[in-house]
Amino acid sequence: MVWKWLGALLLFPVQMLYLVVKAAVCLVLPPKLRDLSRDNVLVTGGGRGIGRHLAREFARRGARKIILWGRTEKCLKETTEEIRMMGTECHYFICDVGNREEVYRQAKAVREKVGDITILVNNAAVVHGKSLMDSDDDALLKSQHINTLGQFWTTKAFLPRMLELQNGHIVCLNSVLALSAIPGAIDYCTSKASSFAFMESLTLGLLDCPGVNATTVLPFHTSTEMFQGMRIRFPSLFPPLKPETVARRTVEAVQMNQAFLLLPWTMHVLVILKSILPQAALEEIHKFSGSYTCMNTFKGRT
């Protein structure tokens, strides 16, 4: 038994070196991309913002069917018509992912009308942009129900069939604020941190499930209506991401079976700094970058 443990201990660094070299090679050589032609893709919050761009990108890359979930029928109709004009079959269902019974009911309706979902994109989110003491209790609950618990319900609704088929992918549109919170968006930061933990645990849990994988995307501030009014101190140094860029990189990550994606790549530096710098230094970075006050002009969706 001792020799077995010793052998495993000696082999471990060799395995780590192999995986690092393999990852480096994959960065240089073009990876084999997942063929989306047999995939039915469901995008929550698919009527507008990043969700609409995700629907376009999946359609552009040959997805078989696109299914949109959201709460605003007008936006869902517009996006559905646009996807159909691109030549891709598209359906929409009005669904509030924060409502567990509604999620399960609409998931059943999707299976009966469209078929099995093989790619689930959890994109729906809300932000109220207020401090804790200024936040309404119901608004705080709403953000946790939609941004976090909604992923529990949608994943529980569609993952079992993916496991049966040994074919599926769970995608989460998260935020870099899950790793580095800011004042003025306490509901959003908390819900996204919870969502990140959910996806990290789920990704590890799927390691022994052949054909079923997960991708978590953590983008920097993206220029959508949801964060309208948010201001960065140095926009030329830290420009907001375009939603079409986030959508394109997300679909690429799914096709490459990439578990975690930080956008832009400079966010990796933020993660490293947060792990090594003292709290006082991190506070000065926040003050210098303007993240302490970036939500002071926040308006949100109008």
N, C-alpha and C positions, 0 to 999 in steps of 0.2 A: 504494500500500500504506500509506503514511504517513497519507493522508487517511482511509483505512478505519479505521485504528487510532484516529485522532483522533475520528472520528465515533462509534466504539464507546465511547470514553472519555467523551465528552460525553453520550451516551445513557444510560450506566450509572446516574448519580444520578437521572435522570428515572424509570428503571425501578424503582429502589429506592423512590422517593417514591410511585409508583403502587401498588406492592405493599403499602406501609405503609398507605396510604389505603384500599385494598381490604380489608385485614385489619381495619381500624377499622370500616368499614361492615358487615362480616360480624358483628362483635360486637354491632351494634345491630339489624340486620335478621335475622329468623329464617331460618336456612339451610335449604336443601333437604336432607332426610334420605334416606339410602340405604334403599330398600325391601328388607327382609330376607326377604320371603316366598318367594324362590327360592334362599335360601342354606342350604347345609349347613355347620354350625358345629362344629368340633372344638375341645374345650377340654382341654388337658392338666392333670393335677392337678384334674380336675373333680368328684371325689367329695366334697370338703369345702372349708371355708374360702372364700376369694374365688372359687375355681373353681366351687363349688356355686352361689354367688350369680350368677356370670356365666351359668351355664346357665339359671337362672331368668329372668334379665333378657333374654337372647336369645330365650327361649321367649315371654316376656311381650310382646316387641316383634315377634312374628310370624315368627321364623325357621322355615324349612321342616323341618329336622331338626337334632337336637342329638346329637353324638357325644362321649362322655366317655372319656378315657384316665386311668389311674391305677394304683397298685400295690396298693390295698386294696379287695378285691372287695365287702366289706360296705358301705363308703361309696358305692361306685359304684352298687350295686344300689339303695340308698336314694334317691340323687339321681335315678337313672333312673326309678324308680317315681313320684317326685314330679313330674318333668317330664311324664311320660305322663299323670298326673292333671290336668295343666294343658291337655291336649289336643294336645300336641306330640309327634311321633315322636321317640323317644330310644333310643340304643343305647350300650352300654359295652364297652370292650375293656381287658383287663389289660395294661398296657404300662409298662415302665420306660424313660423317655425317655433315660436315661443309657446305655442299651444299644443301640448302633447297629443291630446285626442285628435286634433285637426291634422297633425302630421301623420299619425297612423292611418287616419281615414283617407287622406289624400294619397298616401303611399300605396294603399290598396287600390285606389282608383287608377293610379299610374300603371301599376302592374297589369290591371285588367284592360286598360285602353291602349297602352303603348308597349308594354313588355317589361322585361327585367332591366334594371339600371345597373350598368357596369362601372360607371364613373360618377361618383357623387361629389359635387363641389359645394362645400359649406361656405358661402360667401355673405349671406345676409347678416347685417349688423346695424346697430344704431349707436349714436353718441349724443349726449345731452350737453356736454361741454361746460359743466359747472363744478364748483368745489363741493366737498361733502356737505357743508353746512347750508349751502345754497340749493342743494338738490332736493327735489320732491321725492318722497319715499316711493311712490308708484313709478316714477321715472327710473329710479335706481333698480327697482325690481324688473322693470321692462327690459333694461339693457342686459341684465344677467340672464333673464329668460331667453332672449333672442340670441345674444352673442355667445353664450356658454351652453345653457341647458338645451337650446335648440339643436346643437350638434349631437348631444346624447340621443335625442329622439330620432333625428334623421338617420344617424348611423345605426341605431338599433332597428330601424325600419328596413334598411336596405342591406346591411352587412351580412345577415344570415344567408340570404340567397347568393351573395357573392362568394361566400365560403363554400356553399353547395356546388356552385359552378366552377370553383377554383379560378375565378376571373373577376377582378374588381379593383377599384382604386378609390380611396377616400382622400379628398383634398380639402385643406383648410386655408382660407384666405385670412391670415392673422394680421399682425402688425408688429413692427419693431418696438412699439410701446409695451408689448408683452414682456420685453427684456429690460427696457429702460423707461420707466413711467415719467409723466410730466404732471405738474399741477393743472387744475382746471378741467381735467377729463378723468376724474377718479373712477367713475363708473365704467368707462371704456377701457382704461388701463387694467383695472381689476378683472374685468370679464375676459380680456384678451390674454392675461397671464394665466387664468384658469383654463382657457381654451388651449393655450400652448401646452400646459401640463396634460390635458386630456389627450392631445395628439401625440405627445411624446410617449405616454403610456400605451396608447393604442398602437403606435408604430412598433414598439418593442413587443407588444402582444401578438402582432401579426408575423413575427419572424418565422414561426413554424407553420404558417398558413400559406401553402403554395398558391401562387397566382393572384394573391390579394396583397396590395401594398398601400402605402400612405405617403402623402406629400404635404408639408406645412410651409406656407409662404409667409415671410415676414417682411413686408415692404416698409420703406420710409414714407413720410407724408406724401399722399397722392392727391393730385388736383381733381377732386370730385366735389359735387354739391354737398356731400355729407360733412366735409370739413371746410366749407366755405367760410372765409374770414380768418382762418388760422394764418398767422404770419411768422415766418422764419427771419431771424435777424440778418443773416447773410445768404439771401436767396441765390446769389451767383455761385457761392461755394457749396450750398446745400439746396439745389433746385428741387422742387417737388417732382415726383415721378408722374409720368403720363399714364392714365389708366390703360391705354392700349399696350404700353410697354409692360406693365404688370401682368396683363392678360397673356401677352405673347410668351413672356418668360415662365409664367405658370404652366401653360400648356406644354411648353418645352420640357419643364421639370417632370411633368406627368409622363411624357413620352420617354424620357430618359430614366424614369423610376428614381428620381432624386428625392431623398427623404426630407431634407430641409433646405430652404432657399432664402437667403437674406438679400434684399434689394435696397440700394445698390451694394456692390461688394464692399464698399467702405464701412458698412455697418458691422462687418467682422471686427474692425478696429475698435468700435464702440464696445463690443462684447469683451474683447481682450482687456481694454482699459478698465472696464467695470470690475473685472476679476482681479486686477493687480493694484489699482490705485486706492488710496484711502478715501473715505467718504468726503472729507473736506475738499480734496482735489476734484472729485466728481461734481461737487456742488459748484465749484468755480467754472468747470466746463459748461455746466447747465446755464450759469449766469452769462458766460461769454457768448454762448451760442444763441441765447435768447429763448431757450425752451421754458424758462421759468414764467415768461410772460406771453408766450406764443398764442395762448388761448384767450387772452384779454379782448381780442377783437373778433372772437369766434361768433358766427351767425348760424351756421348749419344750413340744413335744407329749408328753403322758403316755400 
